[in-house]
Amino acid sequence: MSINLSHFLIDEAGFLRMRDNEYYPSDMEYSEFRMWNLECIAALTDKEYNWTVELCKRMRQRKITLMDEESSAAFTAQNIFFDDNKNLCITNPR
């Protein structure tokens, strides 16, 4: 089963919410954000890329959850993106 990591990138609505909450600069457009993320994916080593593909496969199978330690609420992992430091971020649905 082939996985295209770009299919796991957070969508425009999610990005706009992050931007509105000042996680990203207010002048950044989704097209710029998406291009940045595609560049980050392209810059991954083979080992990093394969690891991320395996992570996304597990996310697709709903085998990855995220827990907020404050509320102890568990959320299913859904999407990824790379922040401005090229750190992989995993999101859960709204």
C-alpha positions as CSV (number, residue, x, y, z in Angstrom):
1,M,0.0,0.0,0.0
2,S,1.5,3.3,-1.2
3,I,1.1,6.4,1.0
4,N,1.4,9.9,-0.3
5,L,2.3,12.0,2.7
6,S,0.8,15.1,1.2
7,H,-2.6,13.5,1.7
8,F,-2.1,13.7,5.4
9,L,-1.3,17.5,5.5
10,I,-3.8,19.5,7.4
11,D,-6.4,21.1,5.2
12,E,-7.0,24.8,4.6
13,A,-9.8,25.1,7.2
14,G,-7.4,23.7,9.8
15,F,-4.6,26.0,8.8
16,L,-6.9,29.0,8.9
17,R,-7.9,28.1,12.4
18,M,-4.3,27.8,13.4
19,R,-3.5,31.2,11.7
20,D,-6.5,32.8,13.5
21,N,-5.2,31.5,16.8
22,E,-1.8,33.1,15.9
23,Y,0.1,29.8,15.5
24,Y,1.1,31.1,12.1
25,P,1.6,34.6,10.9
26,S,-1.6,36.3,9.9
27,D,-0.2,37.2,6.4
28,M,0.7,33.6,5.5
29,E,-1.7,32.0,2.9
30,Y,-2.5,28.3,2.8
31,S,-0.7,27.9,-0.5
32,E,2.5,29.1,1.1
33,F,1.9,26.8,4.1
34,R,1.3,23.8,1.8
35,M,4.4,24.6,-0.3
36,W,6.5,24.8,2.9
37,N,5.2,21.4,4.0
38,L,5.9,19.8,0.6
39,E,9.5,21.1,0.8
40,C,9.8,19.6,4.3
41,I,8.6,16.3,3.0
42,A,11.0,16.4,0.1
43,A,13.9,17.2,2.5
44,L,13.3,14.1,4.6
45,T,16.0,11.4,4.5
46,D,14.8,8.0,3.3
47,K,14.8,6.8,6.9
48,E,12.7,9.8,8.1
49,Y,10.3,9.5,5.1
50,N,9.7,5.8,5.7
51,W,9.2,6.4,9.4
52,T,6.6,9.1,8.7
53,V,4.9,6.8,6.1
54,E,4.6,4.1,8.8
55,L,3.2,6.7,11.3
56,C,0.6,7.8,8.8
57,K,-0.4,4.2,8.0
58,R,-1.1,3.7,11.7
59,M,-3.0,7.0,11.8
60,R,-5.1,5.9,8.9
61,Q,-5.8,2.6,10.8
62,R,-6.8,4.8,13.9
63,K,-4.0,3.2,15.9
64,I,-2.4,6.5,17.0
65,T,-4.1,8.7,19.7
66,L,-3.1,11.9,21.4
67,M,-3.9,12.7,25.0
68,D,-4.3,16.1,26.5
69,E,-2.7,15.6,30.0
70,E,-4.7,18.5,31.4
71,S,-8.2,17.0,30.7
72,S,-7.1,13.3,30.1
73,A,-9.1,13.4,26.9
74,A,-7.8,11.1,24.1
75,F,-8.1,12.1,20.5
76,T,-7.5,10.1,17.3
77,A,-4.5,11.4,15.3
78,Q,-5.6,12.6,11.9
79,N,-3.2,14.9,10.1
80,I,0.4,16.2,10.1
81,F,2.2,19.4,9.2
82,F,5.7,20.8,9.7
83,D,6.2,23.9,11.8
84,D,8.6,26.7,11.0
85,N,11.4,24.8,12.6
86,K,10.7,21.7,10.4
87,N,9.3,19.8,13.4
88,L,6.6,17.2,12.6
89,C,3.3,18.1,14.2
90,I,0.4,15.7,14.5
91,T,-3.1,17.0,14.7
92,N,-6.4,15.6,15.8
93,P,-9.8,16.4,14.4
94,R,-11.7,19.4,15.7
